[in-house]
Amino acid sequence: MQLFKLRQMLVEFFKEDIGWGDLTSQAVFEGDHQCDAVIIAKENGFFAGEMVIKEGFRLMDETILVTIYKKDGESLTKGDVIARLKGPAASLLTGERVILNLIQRMSGITTLTKQSVNRLNDPHIKICDTRKTTPGLRMLEKYAVKTGGGYNHRFGLDGGIMIKDNHIAACGSILQAVEKARATCGHMIKIEVEIESETELVEAIEAKADIIMFDNCSPETVKKFASITPSRMITEASGGITYENLPAYRGTGVSYISLGYLTHSVKSLDISMNIDL
């Protein structure tokens, strides 16, 4: 996670939430009223967001003391204290919502990723994310996937060449699309081709794509396609794969399974901050 980028993001998030000032805290607290607070897990799961807590409260007030009890990736049991805070009450409560929103979502993604890796239960297949992330939160959401034992797909359109069905249709064929991409991209850039049929698979192999994605294919088809694909090529399965049917893809021989639901359909983990009296 890029620290300077995290700080920039937090500044923008605080500006959105605070506006011209926290009217409630300004009205209720006089001067430098000090207090202690704890961030607590309200359900079981796995934690992500250590740096969000540290940097978030540091931006609110440099005098806030932050003690972290749970590291990124560690398990949470309902009632666990994730962090303890000490500082001006107004600053703690002004920063509370933004920080909680972020670590709740990140922890939800980490938890779901960990559960998905365990549910697949295949050490030969890596679970990875997609670009189906929340605008503005991609860095944090992809970090949460990694924290949960998953892997990151490309971070953006500039992270690699992925030739999909619409690119193929516009170019005329997989071969033409790959040749054009190969002629323009540098030698460090990998080319991935999305296929849905055995005919397209054969064409992608002949075009010498670096990665072949089996899109919306059944477990049986994925296994068949993986056996046909030369071992030098990376394979990926995506589309139509849910948490419920994920175990059916165990042992299919594919290199990666990319799951959009890790970020676009995740439930945030319930985490709260309480003043410690």
C-alpha positions in Angstrom: 0.0 0.0 0.0 1.4 3.4 -1.0 1.5 5.5 2.2 1.5 8.9 0.5 -1.5 7.8 -1.6 -3.3 6.6 1.4 -2.8 9.9 3.1 -4.1 11.8 0.1 -7.2 9.5 0.0 -7.9 10.0 3.7 -7.6 13.8 3.3 -10.3 13.7 0.5 -12.5 11.4 2.5 -12.3 13.6 5.6 -13.0 16.7 3.5 -16.2 15.1 2.2 -17.4 14.0 5.6 -16.3 17.0 7.8 -17.1 19.9 5.4 -16.6 23.1 7.3 -16.4 21.3 10.6 -17.9 18.8 13.0 -20.7 20.9 14.5 -21.6 18.3 17.1 -18.1 17.9 18.5 -17.5 21.6 18.4 -20.7 22.2 20.4 -20.3 19.5 22.9 -16.6 19.6 23.8 -14.8 22.5 25.3 -11.1 23.0 24.8 -8.9 20.0 24.8 -11.2 17.5 26.4 -9.3 14.1 26.5 -10.7 10.6 26.5 -9.9 7.0 25.7 -11.6 4.9 23.0 -11.4 1.4 21.7 -12.2 -0.1 18.3 -13.9 -3.4 18.7 -14.9 -6.3 16.5 -18.7 -7.0 16.7 -18.5 -10.2 14.7 -16.0 -12.9 13.8 -13.8 -12.4 10.7 -10.3 -11.2 9.7 -8.9 -7.8 10.1 -7.5 -5.4 7.5 -6.8 -1.6 7.9 -4.0 -1.2 10.4 -2.5 1.7 8.4 -5.9 3.3 7.9 -6.3 3.6 11.7 -2.8 4.9 12.3 -2.7 7.4 9.5 -6.3 8.4 9.8 -6.2 9.5 13.4 -2.7 11.0 12.9 -4.2 13.3 10.2 -7.0 14.2 12.5 -4.7 15.1 15.4 -1.0 14.2 15.8 -1.4 14.1 19.6 -3.7 11.0 19.4 -1.9 7.9 20.7 -2.8 4.8 18.8 -2.1 1.3 20.0 -2.9 -1.5 17.6 -3.7 -5.0 19.0 -4.6 -6.7 15.7 -2.3 -6.9 12.7 -3.6 -7.1 9.1 -4.7 -10.6 8.3 -5.2 -11.7 11.9 -8.5 -13.4 12.9 -11.1 -11.5 14.9 -13.5 -12.9 17.4 -16.6 -10.9 18.4 -15.6 -8.6 21.3 -11.9 -8.4 20.4 -10.2 -5.0 20.8 -8.5 -4.1 17.6 -7.0 -0.8 18.7 -7.0 1.6 21.7 -6.9 5.4 21.2 -6.2 8.3 23.6 -6.5 11.9 22.7 -8.9 14.9 22.2 -12.5 13.6 22.2 -13.4 16.0 19.4 -10.7 14.7 17.1 -11.5 11.0 17.9 -15.2 11.4 17.2 -14.7 13.6 14.1 -12.5 11.0 12.4 -14.4 7.9 13.6 -16.9 7.4 10.8 -14.5 7.6 7.8 -12.0 5.3 9.5 -14.6 2.8 10.5 -16.2 2.8 7.1 -12.9 1.9 5.5 -11.7 -0.8 7.9 -15.1 -2.4 7.9 -15.1 -2.8 4.2 -11.5 -3.8 4.0 -12.0 -6.4 6.8 -15.1 -7.7 5.0 -13.1 -8.2 1.8 -10.2 -9.9 3.7 -12.7 -12.2 5.4 -14.5 -13.2 2.2 -11.2 -13.7 0.4 -9.9 -16.0 3.2 -13.2 -17.9 3.2 -13.0 -18.3 -0.6 -9.4 -19.6 -0.5 -10.4 -22.1 2.2 -13.5 -23.1 0.4 -11.7 -23.8 -2.9 -9.1 -25.7 -1.0 -6.7 -26.1 -3.9 -3.1 -25.1 -3.4 -2.4 -25.2 -7.1 -5.0 -22.5 -7.9 -4.6 -18.9 -6.9 -7.7 -16.8 -6.1 -7.4 -13.3 -7.5 -9.6 -10.2 -7.7 -10.8 -8.1 -10.7 -11.3 -4.5 -11.6 -14.8 -4.6 -10.2 -13.8 -2.4 -7.3 -15.4 0.7 -5.7 -14.2 3.8 -7.6 -11.6 5.6 -5.3 -11.0 2.5 -3.1 -9.2 0.2 -5.5 -5.9 0.4 -3.7 -7.5 -0.4 -0.3 -9.7 -3.2 -1.7 -7.0 -4.9 -3.6 -4.7 -4.7 -0.5 -7.5 -6.3 1.5 -7.7 -9.2 -1.0 -3.9 -9.8 -0.6 -4.3 -9.6 3.1 -6.9 -12.4 2.9 -4.5 -14.7 1.0 -5.6 -13.8 -2.5 -3.7 -12.3 -5.4 -4.2 -9.1 -7.4 -5.1 -9.1 -11.1 -4.1 -5.9 -13.0 -4.7 -2.7 -11.0 -6.0 -0.8 -14.0 -6.2 -0.7 -17.8 -2.5 0.2 -17.9 -1.5 -2.9 -16.0 -1.6 -5.3 -18.9 -3.3 -6.2 -22.2 -6.6 -8.1 -21.9 -8.2 -8.9 -25.2 -11.9 -9.5 -24.6 -14.8 -10.5 -26.9 -15.5 -7.0 -28.1 -11.8 -6.3 -28.9 -11.8 -9.6 -30.9 -15.0 -8.7 -32.7 -13.7 -5.2 -33.7 -10.4 -6.6 -34.9 -11.8 -9.5 -36.8 -10.0 -12.4 -35.0 -8.0 -13.4 -32.0 -4.9 -13.7 -34.1 -5.2 -10.2 -35.6 -5.8 -8.7 -32.1 -2.8 -10.4 -30.5 -0.6 -9.5 -33.5 -1.6 -5.9 -33.3 -1.1 -5.8 -29.5 2.3 -7.6 -29.8 3.5 -5.0 -32.3 2.7 -2.1 -30.1 3.4 -3.2 -26.5 6.8 -3.5 -24.9 8.4 -6.9 -24.1 7.5 -6.4 -20.4 3.8 -6.4 -21.1 1.8 -9.7 -21.0 -1.1 -10.3 -23.3 -4.2 -12.1 -22.0 -7.0 -13.4 -24.3 -10.5 -14.2 -23.2 -12.1 -17.2 -24.8 -15.4 -19.1 -24.5 -15.0 -22.0 -26.9 -12.5 -24.7 -27.9 -12.1 -23.1 -31.3 -11.2 -19.8 -29.7 -8.8 -21.6 -27.3 -6.9 -23.2 -30.2 -6.7 -19.8 -32.0 -5.4 -18.1 -28.8 -2.7 -20.9 -28.4 -1.7 -20.4 -32.0 -1.5 -16.7 -31.5 0.9 -17.4 -28.6 -1.0 -15.4 -26.0 0.8 -15.2 -22.6 -2.4 -15.8 -20.6 -5.7 -17.4 -21.6 -8.9 -16.7 -19.7 -11.7 -19.3 -19.8 -14.8 -17.1 -19.6 -18.1 -18.4 -18.3 -17.0 -22.0 -18.6 -18.3 -24.9 -16.5 -15.8 -26.8 -14.2 -15.8 -29.6 -16.7 -14.9 -27.3 -19.6 -12.3 -25.5 -17.5 -10.6 -28.8 -16.8 -10.7 -29.8 -20.4 -9.4 -26.5 -21.7 -6.6 -26.4 -19.0 -5.4 -29.9 -20.2 -5.3 -28.6 -23.8 -3.4 -25.4 -23.0 0.5 -25.7 -23.2 2.0 -25.6 -19.7 4.1 -22.5 -20.6 0.9 -20.5 -20.8 -0.9 -19.1 -17.7 -4.6 -20.0 -17.5 -7.4 -18.2 -15.7 -11.1 -19.0 -15.1 -13.6 -16.3 -14.6 -17.3 -15.5 -15.0 -20.2 -17.4 -13.4 -18.1 -18.5 -10.5 -19.7 -17.9 -7.1 -18.9 -18.7 -3.5 -21.5 -21.5 -3.7 -20.1 -23.3 -6.8 -16.4 -22.5 -6.1 -15.5 -26.0 -4.8 -16.6 -27.5 -8.1 -13.5 -25.8 -9.7 -11.1 -27.6 -7.4 -8.7 -29.8 -9.3 -9.5 -28.2 -12.7 -5.8 -27.4 -13.3 -6.3 -23.8 -14.0 -3.6 -21.3 -12.7 -5.9 -18.6 -11.4 -9.6 -18.1 -10.6 -10.6 -14.4 -10.6 -13.7 -13.5 -8.5 -15.5 -10.2 -8.9 -17.6 -10.9 -5.9 -14.7 -10.4 -3.6 -15.1 -6.7 -4.0 -18.4 -5.9 -5.7 -20.7 -8.0 -3.5 -18.9 -8.0 -0.2 -20.5 -7.4 3.2 -18.6 -5.1 5.5 -17.5 -6.6 8.8 -19.2 -5.0 11.8 -16.7 -3.0 13.7 -17.4 -0.1 16.2 -15.6 2.5 18.2 -16.6 3.1 21.8 -15.5 5.7 24.3 -13.7 3.7 27.1 -15.1 5.1 30.4 
